[in-house]
């Protein structure tokens, strides 16, 4: 009987140790694959740990990344990102040691030894494939055309870099700005909403299908270019500008995408004899915003919306202006 009891004890101890060992193996397996995400093209990316050498290929993606992860986790930053004339993140970007031109080769990126590359879907397809062919982990994101898409972009990227909590903070700050504007705009009757026409150095911009149109909607202004039926890639004639008769004309303080003197261009438009009859020029109702606020496909879209709203309706914001 005593021998039987001793045998049972040995079996229990042995079995217990075996189960413990199996549990450790399972835990190790889970640790090896901490999380996985799908990019906007449906590609599955598997991460064993949070990426710590991240590279983003456009300024809008860098804007998100620089507020999303510790700066030491960004392996390089673009030269435009540190240009104080155009960048909204210049001060932060200056602390990242490696600066690269806006356009880089696959070899330059590979030399950074990144563990995650973030690209936009409108990037050259051959370039994206070449990054994948050399074994780099590539996350492809859509180009947002609405505020809703920008919010989703931030949420998705926060998940990809393993920073959901920080992503939520960024979203909360963005929502606070847009809700503030919305609450003020709700007090303005529809008949008092102003028509705005925006200029770049190439002329009037803001087709109905573009991001700027949604920025206008959320700013409480009527996009005159969309009202006139402007099609992406085309120009709006002076006749149509006169027909729209905008209440406000908007210009950028600097051009990050086109060569030219923005101040000289602004003077040419405002002194154009053909446009002197429109309300915006007769009333000298001209606003100037930061160039990056025109197409802020990042959390800074909230600043763009707030900037345009406050400058278009200064009387509505008054002491409440941020």
C-alpha positions in Angstrom: 0.0 0.0 0.0 2.8 2.4 0.9 4.5 1.6 -2.4 1.3 2.4 -4.3 1.0 5.8 -2.5 4.6 6.7 -3.3 4.1 5.7 -6.9 1.0 8.0 -7.2 2.9 10.9 -5.7 5.7 10.5 -8.2 3.2 10.4 -11.1 1.4 13.5 -9.9 4.7 15.4 -9.4 5.9 14.3 -12.9 2.6 15.2 -14.5 2.5 18.6 -12.8 6.0 19.4 -14.0 5.1 18.4 -17.5 2.0 20.7 -17.6 4.1 23.6 -16.2 6.6 23.1 -18.9 3.8 23.1 -21.5 2.4 26.3 -20.1 5.8 28.0 -20.4 6.1 26.9 -24.0 2.6 28.4 -24.7 3.6 31.7 -23.0 6.8 31.9 -25.0 4.8 31.3 -28.2 2.4 34.2 -27.3 5.4 36.4 -26.5 7.0 35.7 -29.9 3.9 37.1 -31.7 2.7 40.0 -29.6 0.2 41.4 -32.1 -0.7 41.7 -35.8 -2.4 44.4 -37.9 -3.8 44.7 -41.4 -2.8 47.8 -43.4 -5.2 49.7 -45.7 -4.5 47.2 -48.5 -5.3 44.2 -46.4 -1.7 43.1 -45.9 -1.1 41.4 -42.6 1.9 42.6 -40.6 3.1 40.5 -37.6 5.0 42.2 -34.8 7.0 40.4 -32.1 7.5 43.7 -30.3 6.8 47.4 -30.9 8.8 48.7 -33.8 11.7 50.9 -32.7 13.2 52.0 -36.0 10.3 53.5 -37.9 10.5 55.5 -41.1 7.6 57.4 -42.8 7.8 58.5 -46.4 5.6 61.6 -46.4 5.4 64.7 -44.2 1.8 64.0 -43.2 2.8 60.6 -41.9 5.8 62.1 -40.1 3.4 64.5 -38.4 1.4 61.6 -37.0 4.4 59.6 -36.1 6.2 62.3 -34.2 3.3 62.7 -31.8 2.7 59.0 -31.6 6.0 57.4 -30.7 9.1 58.4 -28.7 11.5 60.4 -31.0 14.2 57.8 -30.6 11.9 55.3 -32.4 11.9 57.4 -35.6 15.0 56.3 -37.5 15.1 59.3 -39.8 13.1 62.5 -40.7 12.7 64.3 -43.9 14.4 67.7 -44.6 11.0 69.4 -45.2 10.0 68.3 -41.7 12.6 70.5 -40.1 12.0 73.5 -42.4 10.4 76.1 -40.1 8.8 77.8 -43.1 6.5 74.9 -44.0 6.6 72.3 -41.2 4.2 72.1 -38.3 6.7 69.8 -36.4 10.0 71.5 -37.1 10.9 71.9 -33.4 10.3 68.3 -32.6 11.8 67.0 -35.8 15.0 68.9 -35.2 15.8 66.5 -32.4 16.0 63.5 -34.7 19.6 63.1 -35.8 19.2 61.6 -39.3 17.8 64.0 -41.9 17.0 62.7 -45.4 15.8 64.4 -48.6 12.1 64.2 -49.4 12.8 61.7 -52.1 15.0 58.7 -51.1 16.1 55.5 -52.7 15.4 52.0 -51.5 19.1 51.7 -50.7 19.0 54.8 -48.5 16.1 53.4 -46.6 17.6 50.0 -46.2 20.8 51.5 -44.8 18.6 52.8 -41.9 17.8 49.2 -40.9 14.2 50.1 -40.2 11.8 47.6 -38.6 8.7 49.4 -40.1 8.2 51.6 -43.2 5.0 53.6 -43.5 4.0 54.6 -47.0 0.9 56.1 -48.7 -1.0 54.1 -51.3 -0.3 56.7 -54.0 3.4 56.1 -53.7 5.1 54.5 -56.7 4.0 50.8 -56.8 7.5 49.7 -58.0 9.1 51.6 -55.1 6.7 49.9 -52.5 7.4 46.5 -54.1 11.2 47.1 -54.0 11.0 47.8 -50.3 9.2 44.5 -49.7 11.6 42.6 -52.0 14.5 43.5 -49.8 12.7 42.2 -46.8 11.4 45.4 -45.2 8.1 45.5 -43.3 5.8 47.9 -45.2 2.5 49.4 -43.9 0.4 51.0 -46.7 -2.1 53.7 -45.7 -4.8 55.4 -47.7 -4.7 59.1 -48.6 -7.5 60.7 -46.5 -10.1 62.9 -48.2 -12.2 63.5 -45.1 -11.8 64.3 -41.4 -13.3 60.8 -40.7 -10.5 59.2 -42.7 -7.8 61.2 -41.0 -9.1 60.0 -37.6 -9.1 56.4 -38.8 -5.6 56.8 -40.2 -4.3 57.9 -36.8 -6.1 55.0 -35.0 -4.7 52.5 -37.5 -1.2 53.8 -37.2 -1.4 53.8 -33.4 -2.3 50.2 -33.5 0.5 49.4 -36.0 3.2 50.9 -33.8 1.8 49.5 -30.6 0.7 52.9 -29.1 -3.1 52.7 -28.9 -3.2 54.7 -25.7 -1.2 57.6 -27.2 -3.3 57.4 -30.3 -6.4 57.9 -28.2 -4.9 61.0 -26.7 -4.2 62.4 -30.1 -7.7 61.6 -31.3 -9.2 63.2 -28.1 -7.3 66.4 -28.7 -8.3 66.5 -32.4 -12.0 65.9 -31.5 -11.9 68.6 -28.9 -10.8 71.2 -31.5 -13.4 70.1 -34.1 -16.2 69.9 -31.6 -15.3 73.4 -30.3 -15.6 74.7 -33.9 -18.8 72.8 -34.5 -20.5 74.2 -31.4 -19.6 77.8 -32.4 -20.7 77.2 -36.0 -24.1 75.7 -34.9 -25.0 79.2 -33.6 -24.6 80.8 -37.0 -27.7 80.6 -39.3 -27.2 78.9 -42.6 -28.0 82.1 -44.5 -25.0 83.8 -42.7 -22.5 81.1 -43.6 -19.7 82.6 -45.8 -18.5 81.5 -49.2 -14.7 81.1 -49.3 -12.4 80.7 -52.3 -8.9 79.4 -51.7 -5.8 80.1 -53.8 -2.5 78.2 -54.2 0.2 79.5 -56.6 -1.5 77.5 -59.3 -4.8 79.2 -58.9 -8.1 78.4 -57.1 -8.1 74.9 -55.6 -10.6 72.8 -53.6 -12.5 70.3 -55.7 -15.5 68.6 -54.0 -13.8 65.3 -53.7 -10.7 66.6 -52.0 -9.6 66.9 -48.4 -9.8 70.7 -48.4 -13.5 70.6 -49.2 -14.1 68.5 -46.0 -11.9 70.9 -44.0 -14.2 73.7 -45.3 -17.3 71.8 -44.3 -16.0 71.3 -40.7 -14.9 74.9 -40.6 -18.4 76.1 -41.2 -17.5 77.8 -44.5 -18.9 77.1 -48.0 -16.2 76.0 -50.4 -16.6 78.3 -53.4 -14.5 76.1 -55.7 -16.8 73.1 -55.1 -19.8 75.4 -55.5 -18.5 76.4 -58.9 -17.9 72.8 -59.9 -14.1 72.8 -60.0 -12.7 69.4 -61.1 -9.5 68.1 -59.7 -6.6 69.1 -62.0 -8.5 71.8 -63.7 -8.5 75.6 -63.3 -11.4 77.9 -62.3 -12.0 80.7 -64.7 -12.3 84.3 -63.5 -15.9 84.3 -64.8 -16.8 81.5 -62.5 -15.1 83.2 -59.6 -17.2 86.3 -60.3 -20.3 84.2 -60.5 -19.6 82.6 -57.1 -18.8 86.1 -55.7 -17.0 84.8 -52.6 -17.2 86.5 -49.2 -13.7 85.5 -48.3 -10.4 84.9 -50.2 -7.9 82.6 -48.6 -4.1 82.4 -49.3 -1.2 80.4 -47.8 1.7 82.1 -46.0 4.1 80.0 -48.0 4.1 77.3 -50.7 5.7 74.0 -49.9 4.7 72.4 -53.2 5.0 75.1 -55.9 7.8 77.6 -56.6 6.9 81.3 -56.5 6.5 84.4 -54.4 3.3 83.9 -52.4 3.1 87.6 -51.4 3.6 88.8 -54.9 1.0 86.3 -56.2 -1.5 87.5 -53.5 -1.1 91.1 -54.6 -1.6 90.1 -58.3 -4.9 88.5 -57.4 -6.2 91.2 -55.2 -5.4 94.0 -57.7 -6.7 92.0 -60.8 -9.1 94.5 -62.5 -11.4 91.6 -63.5 -12.0 90.6 -59.8 -12.6 94.0 -58.2 -16.4 93.4 -58.2 -16.4 90.4 -55.8 -17.4 90.9 -52.2 -14.2 89.6 -50.7 -12.0 92.2 -52.5 -14.5 95.1 -52.0 -14.7 94.4 -48.3 -11.0 93.5 -48.0 -11.9 90.2 -46.5 -8.7 88.2 -47.0 -7.3 85.5 -44.7 -3.9 83.9 -44.7 -3.3 80.5 -43.2 -0.3 78.1 -42.8 0.3 76.2 -45.9 0.3 72.8 -44.2 -3.2 73.6 -42.9 -4.6 73.4 -46.5 -4.2 69.6 -46.7 -3.4 68.5 -43.2 -3.9 64.7 -43.5 -2.8 64.3 -39.8 -4.0 65.4 -36.4 -3.1 68.9 -37.5 -6.3 69.0 -39.5 -7.9 70.1 -36.3 -5.6 73.2 -36.3 -6.5 73.9 -39.9 -10.2 73.7 -39.3 -9.9 75.9 -36.2 -7.7 78.4 -38.0 -10.0 78.9 -41.0 -13.1 79.1 -38.8 -11.7 81.7 -36.5 -10.3 83.9 -39.3 -13.5 83.6 -41.3 -15.8 84.3 -38.4 -13.8 86.3 -35.9 -16.9 87.9 -34.5 -18.4 84.5 -33.7 -15.4 83.4 -31.7 -14.6 86.6 -30.0 -13.2 86.0 -26.5 -13.7 82.2 -27.0 -11.0 82.2 -29.7 -8.3 79.6 -29.0 
